[in-house]
Amino acid sequence: MIEIKVSTIEYIVSIILLSCIVLQLLYYLFFYIRICFIQRKPQIANYAPPVSVIICAKNEEYNLRNNLHKVLTQNYPEFEVIVVNDCSEDETDFFITRLLRDYTHLRYTQIFPDPKFKHNKKLAVTIGIKAAKHDYFVFIDADCYPSSENWLRHIAASFSNNKDIVLGYGPYEPKDGFLDAFVRYDTWSIAMQYVTFAHAGFPYMAVGRNMAYTRKAYMQSSRFTKHAHITSGDDDLFIAEAATAKNTAICLHPDSYTYSEQVQSFKEWCIQKRRHISTAPLYSFVNKLLLTLEPLSRILMYALAIVYYVFGLSDFFILISILLALRIILLYVCNISGMYRLQEKKIVVYSLMFDIALPYIIGMLHFRNKLRFKR
């Protein structure tokens, strides 16, 4: 009886492990491998419609002083920059008011605090859209700066071929140290996922510090009313609602990136990450299923692989070993190609370590969010 039970457990572990590896291979072969074939558009296209760049700023005087001029001096024929001052208590108003004298294409609007009415960034975005005189909106955060003077050209050129939504990449400034590698790998892996999913016809998110969409896409959406009660979601929830396989473009040219300063500690990253993942429960069922199965199967794959080899289980040994090796090879093929394309070459050495660790860490943050919600 003991031998039967042990044999049964061994068989079950082997089957679950095998299933997880196969599922991982499907994600890599259908989604992630696409990063090797997405074009970066090496030349600037001629398509350059008039655009409105919208920046929402709350107590961002310091960042605006450092970054705003790089947005205002873009090499682009016709554009306006709209700064929405969202109840700032610093000298943002004074700084922008003085800047208006020097830049005729800079526009400025304010939201004043109301003790009876609490709001989030979605109101500032809405105010910026209402103030825009053009029908193409490009979004960047106050603490970000474009990687080149042609950032706007590349993003706007992606609207060609009747596209209404453009997904860009917003990496962090490279620094030194382990935290730097961890944060940049997490940021890159998120981009790797939403870019390849969009390329496969399943767009579900973007980052608010580098994205664009048309007035048409905005008017056809719920205009944030479906998730107005959520602090985050002006970027990913909008994309999840408005983006389709036909109306979404991807812009990965190195000159189209927007860089921002990194967090200073792991605790700060956790707080930021918990805020970002708080919108996940509002994704569509299909998106939630796709985004849950991948990290879940990865967690089980690594955990059961350790059990499998430590205890010397023998069921499907050759098959499991071959498929597991193939999964790791695909990891490095996709990561090397993706990191090369997104200018993140130096973190490739951390690929296996962070591939194992990230789903466990993010899973714990999801769990903490659920506990907080229940309280």
Helices and strands as residue ranges (DSSP letters): H 2-30, G 32-36, E 51-57, H 61-72, E 79-86, H 92-99, E 106-111, H 121-131, E 136-139, E 144-146, H 151-157, E 165-167, H 178-199, E 211-214, H 215-220, G 225-227, H 236-242, E 248-250, G 254-256, E 258-260, H 266-277, G 280-282, H 285-310, H 317-341, G 345-350, H 351-374
